[in-house]
Amino acid sequence: MSLGSLLRYIYNKALVSLVRTVLVVTGRYKRIARVPRVSRYESGVKIPSRDKGRSIVADIYYPNTASDAPLPILVNWHGSGFIVPLFGSDALYCSRIARDVGIVVVDADYRKAPENPFPGPLNDVEDVLLWVASQRERFDSTRIAVSGFSAGGNLALVAATTLRKKLADVITIPAVVALYPLIDLAVAPETKKVPEPVTPFPPWRLRLFNDCYAPDPSIRTDPAVSPCFADPADFPGTVALATCGGDVLRPEVQKLGEKLKRDNDGERAVVEYICEGVRHGFDNGVIVDGSFEDKRRDELYNFATNVLKDVFKS
């Protein structure tokens, strides 16, 4: 590592430590711990990592009705900006999908930057998929969908393109559900804007995400880093893209949707949804029942539920 790279790492590490500390002080982690679950689940499952001596933690959610046959499965990755340990923040989403779609949901953690930049988190994604494929008595490895929120949406889209091709002899991924994903690390953060932003990311924070996860700018157009650059032919049969109306990441996601529709080979369903009037990550944590955010969250999760029901209807 060059001196310049070392100094940048130290600077980014200091900023990330500050962000994480603020989340602790403001009680964000405590709110995540209170996210409700509405289905059976197994907590703290340890999935083997390729790295000796470590494992990847996951929570597994099951339908409330038992089945003797291996079930279809959804693998989900939480949002984090690639830097914040928010594992467990998607508990309500995962348990609702398990309950309402009747499938198993594996909510998997992954390493965080800047301590573990690309490809560290993506290696964890691949290891989880390989583990799922090895559990044939429990899961149907021919029907594995992937989903994710924010940075986790980035990982889900890469899983559905780059990794889907790489692991084609092992698993079948028919669908991806990406919820307000961060998918273009190459474009300048200052250019990310929407007409009516709601608590938007300041450019410095988006730059921090980019610099921590992909410190070498030359790799940011790699489809494994920025899935918006993936070949449309590499995407699975169903691509569901959900965005938040007030989110500055919305235009890049809509641009990907337009690209996939324009270059569609006739074998791909591209489904899009805009959750109007809300900010990026609005659904995390505890929301007051009956509030505007609660209704929007129901709409967002129902969108994902209906897409997955259609995918696994047979």
C-alpha positions, 0 to 999 in steps of 0.5 A: 500500500502506498503512503497516499493510499494509507493516508486515505484509508486512515482518513476514511476509517476515522470518518466511518468510526465517527458515523458508527459512533453517531449511530450508537449514540442516537440509538439507531442500533437499539431501534434495529434490535426492536424490528418485529418479526412475523414468522418463524426464524432461526437466529445467528446461523454461522455460514462457512467463509472461504477465509479460515477461522471466520464465518458469515452470520445469517438469520433464516426465516421460515413460512409458518406452514411446514413443508416436507419438500425443499422450498424456494429461497430468497437470500437478502442483504441489508443496507449499509453504505458498505460501511455500517453494520446494520445486519438485522434491519430487514427483519420485518421484510424478511419475515413478511416475505417468508410468511406471505410468499411461503418461502425460506428467507436467508438474511445474510451479513457481509463484511464492511469497508473500509476494513474490508473493501471490494471484493471482500463483501462480494466474496461473502455473498458468493460464499452464502450462495454456495452454502445455500446450494449445498443445502439441497435437503432444505432448499431448492437450489433451482429456485433461488431469488436474491434481494437487497436494500441500498448497498445490499441491493448493489450486492443482490444485483451483482449476485444476479448478474456476475455471480449468477454467470459464475455459479451457473452450474451450481445454482439457478437465480430466476429473480432479483429484487433491488430496493433503493439500491446504490448501483453507480459508484463511478458517477460524481456524487455531486451530480446525483439529484432529484427534483424533490429530495427528502433528507438526501445523502450529502455528496460527502457521504456518498463519496465516503461510501465509494472511497471505502468500498472501491478505493481504486476509482479505476474499478468503479465501472466494473459490473461487479462494483457498479451493476448498472454497467452489467450487460442486460443479457446477464440479468435474470428473468425477473428484475424488480427495481424499487426506488424512493421518490425523495432519494438521490439514487433514484435516477441511476436505478430508473436509468438501469430499468430503462436500459433493461427494457430497451435492450430486452430480449423478450425473455425478461420481465422488468418491474419498477416501483417508486415509493413516493414522498419518502427518503432513502432507507425510510423503512428501517427500524421502528415505524409508528403504526398507521403513519405515512411511512408505515403505509409506504413501507407496506406498499414497498414490501407488498411490491416485493411480495407480489413479484416473488409470488409471481416468480415462485407461483408454480 
